[in-house]
Structures are given as structure tokens and as C-alpha cells.
Amino acid sequence: MRRFVSLAVFCFALIALSSHAGLFDDIMKGAGGALSKGGPDDSQIVAGLKEALTVGTDNAVSLVSVTDGYFANQAIKIRMPDKIQKVADVLGKVGYQKQVDEFVLSMNRAAEMAAPQAKSIFVESIREMTFEDAKKILNGGDTAATDFFKASTSDRLYEAFKPIISSSMNDVGATRKYKEMMGQYTALPFTSAESVDLDHHVTNKSLDGLFYMVGEEEKKIRTDPAARVTDLLKTVFGSK
């Protein structure tokens, strides 16, 4: 029982990223029925975990894939690269704040356009999950499920995101806006600036934002009774 409860909590951490969790409720109700009949075996637990994680990651990616999915979320909004923050500060003071803001917006739009690529990669990672992986999640810390996805998907996500980020940066005008901004800056007296790999910056920040969202929801479901919104979770944790 303890194993199943812990796994169910981790599953729900991802599902909580979306208000459209009806399918997860069905999965958990089915699990509750299995418990009343004597409980699932290890293979059934892992199969249920995989199905729930598939739904949850799909919903999570959908949240950041929409317009303003990154830009309007202050926790994951992609900001100016540190190397050229001075450029933005100077330009803002001399009348170019609009151009700076447009550049930041365009980086976030590129991330939102690339985010759907994560769905199939998460599905593949879940399909490859072993019972040993499930045990590590069970016995891990507050972000064990998130850490599993970081370890199993980060490289693949980067490879999938970067070319789309590069193309999207051109489509939304981020590259052009960056060049214009830097041109305005270097035209000022006594100024110089370092070059930045924008595609690398936006790709990394896109992945950071995606994993941040998953991690925050995982921690919340572990510690906040109000987040346990299914009948199964209420019953189990209410008796502890």
C-alpha cells in the first residue's frame, strides 16, 4: 500500500499542472478499485504509473506551448542573457526600451513554439521506465520524479528543441531584433559588448522552465493536503 500511495502522489504532481485531469481521475479510480480487490502487483503499479505520467507530461507541455506560456509566467519567463544585460540597461536609458522588450518577447515566443516537441520525448522516456526507476522515484526526495525526467530526457530535449528554437528565432524576428539592438548599442560612444549564442540560451532556458514547473507541482503534492484532490488521495492521507 505504501509503495502505491507514493507512486500515485508522484503521478499526480505532473497531472496537477493542468486543469484537464479527467483521464487521470479515471486512472486513479481504477486503481482504487484494484485496491479494494486486494491491491495491484508491481507490474500493475508500474503500468499505471506510466499511463498517468504520459497524460501528465502531455498536459504539462501543453501549458507552456500556448501563447504567453513562458512570457506571462514570471517563474519561467526567458530573460536577457547575463552577458548582454548591460546592453539592455544602457539602451533602456537612452530611449530604446521598446526594442529591448520586443527582443525579450521574441525569445519567449520561440520557446513556446518549440515546446510541443517535448511530448513525444517524454512518452519515449516513460515507455523505457523500469521497475528500478519506479523504486528510485518512490525512495527519492521531493523532486525525484522531476529528476528522473531530467536525467532521461535532457539531452534528447535539447537536441530536439535547438533547431526549432533557431528556426523560430528567425520566424518571430528574435535574431533580427538582437542584431538591431546590438547595433544601436555599439553605435553609442565608448561601448562594446560580448557575443551571445542566442539559440543555446533560449534552448537551455526553455528546458529549465519546463522542469521547474514539473518540480514545483511535485513538491506541492507531497506537502499540501489541499493539492490531493482525488478521492483516493484524500482517503489515504486523511487516515495518516
N, C-alpha and C positions, 0 to 999 in steps of 0.2 A: 504493500500500500504506500509506504513512504517514497519508494522509487517513483511510482506512478504519479504521485502528487507533485513531486519536484519537477518531473519532466513536463507535466501539464502546466505548471507555473511558467516554465521557460517558454513553452509554446505560446502561451497567452501573451507573453511580453512582446512578441512580434505582432500578434494579431491586434493588440491594443493600439498600434499605430494607425489603424483605420477604423472608421465608424461602421464600415461594411463588413461585419464579422459574423454574418449569419451562418456561413458554412462552417466556421469554427465552432459555433454553438452546437450545430448538428453533430460534429465530430465528438465534442465533449459529452453531449447527451448519450451518444452511443457508447462512449467509454464508461459513463455512469451505469448504463445497463449491463455492461460486461462485469463491472464490479459487483453488482447485485447477484450475479450468477457465479461468483467465485473469483473474479478478477482475471485480467489478461496475463498471458505469459510474456516472456521477454521479447519474443519476436513480434507479438501484437503491440507491445508498448512502442518498440522502435518504428513499426509501420505507422502507428498513429501519430508519433512524433514527426515523422517525415511528411505525412499528409498535412498536418497542421502547419508545419514550417513552410511548406510550399504555398499554402494560402496566405500565411502571414507575410512572407517576403514579397509576394506579389502585391499585397496591399501597401506595404511599406514603400516599395519602389514607386507605386502609383502616386503616393503623397508628394514625392519630390519631383515627379515628372511633369507636373502641371505648371502652368504659368504662375510665377511667384513661389513655386515650391521651395526654391532656395532663397530667392531675393527677399521675400517677405518674412522669412524665418530668421530672426536675429541670431539664433544659436548656430545656424549653419550657413548664413549668408557669406558668399565669397567676396573677400575684400581685396584692396590693393596689395600687391606683393610688397613685402617689407622693404626690398631693395629700392623701390621707387615711391615709397610713401612720402619722402621728402619732396619729390616732384609734384605729387598731388597737393601737398600742403602749400607749396610755393604758388602753383597755378591757381589754387583757390583764392589766394590773397590778391592776385593780380587780375581777377575777373574771368577766370576760366573754370569756375566750379561746375558749371553745367556740363562741360566736356568731360570733366573728371567723373561726374555722376553717371553720365551716359556710358563711359567705359566700364565702370563697376557693374552697371545693369547688364551690359552685353556679356560680361563674363558669366554672370548668373544664368542668363538665358541659354548660353552654350551648355552649361551643366544640366539644365532642365531638359534640353534636347537629347543629351547623351544618356540620361538616367535609365530610360527603358531597357537599355542593353543589360542591365543587372539582372533582370528577371530570369532569363534562361541560364545564366551562370549560377545563380542561387539554386535553381532547380537541379542542375547537374551536381552541385556540391551536396545537396540534400540526398540525392539518389545514391551518392557514394558513401554516405554516412554509415558507419559500422556500429555494432553494439558497444564497442570500446569507446567510440566517440560519444555515444549517449551517456555512458558511465562517467566520462570526464565532465560532461555538462552537469550531470547530477551532483558530482562531488566538487565542482568548481566554485569560484567566487561569484560576486554579484553580476558580473558580465561574462559568465562562462559561455553562454550561447553566442553572444556577440564575438567573443574571442575566437570561437570555433570558426565563424564565418570569416573573420579577418585572416586567420591562418590558411583557410582553404580556398578563399576566393580573391584575395587582394591582387595577386599577380595577374590572374585572368581578367579581373575587372579593369585593371589599369590598361592592359593590352587592348581590351575591347573599347574602353572609354576614349583613350587618347586620340585615335584617328577621327573619331566622331567629334570630339572636342575641337580638334584642329579644323575640321570642315565647318563645324557650327560657328566657330570663332570668325571665320570668313563670312558665313551666311548672315550672322547678326551684326557684322561690322566691327567686332571687337578688335581685330588686328588693325584695321584702318584707324579706328579711334585711338588705339595705343600709339600708332605712328604719329598721328596728328598731335596728340598730347605731348609726346616726347619732343616733337619738332618745335612746338610752342615753348617748351621749357628750355631747350638748348639754344633757342634764339635769344633768350634773356642774357644780359651781360654776366660774365663770370660764373657760368653754370656748366655742369657736366653731370652725366648720370650713367649708372651701370645698365647693361643689357639684361633682360629677363626672358627666360623660356616660359612664355605665357601658357602654352599648351600643357606643359608639365605642371605648372602652378595650378591651373584650373582643374586638371585631372585629379591631382592629389587632394585638393580642397573638396572636390565633388565626392570623393570616396570618404574623406573624413566626415563630411556632413551626413552621408548615408549611414555610416557605422555609429555616429553619435546618436542619431535618432533611435536606432535599434537598442543601443546600450542604455539610454535614458529610460526607455519603456521597460526594459528588462529589470532594471533596478527598482522601478516603481512597483511593478507587480510583486516583487519579493518583499517589499516593506510596507506597502499601503493597502490596508484592508478594503478601502473604497474602490480599488482597482480590480478586485476579484468579483467580476460581475456575472459569472455564470453560476448556476445553482450548485454545480459540483464544487467549485472553489469555495463558495460560501459555506457549504455543509462541512467540508473538510477543515477549513481554517477556523470556522466557528466553534469547532469542538476541541481546538488545541488550547 
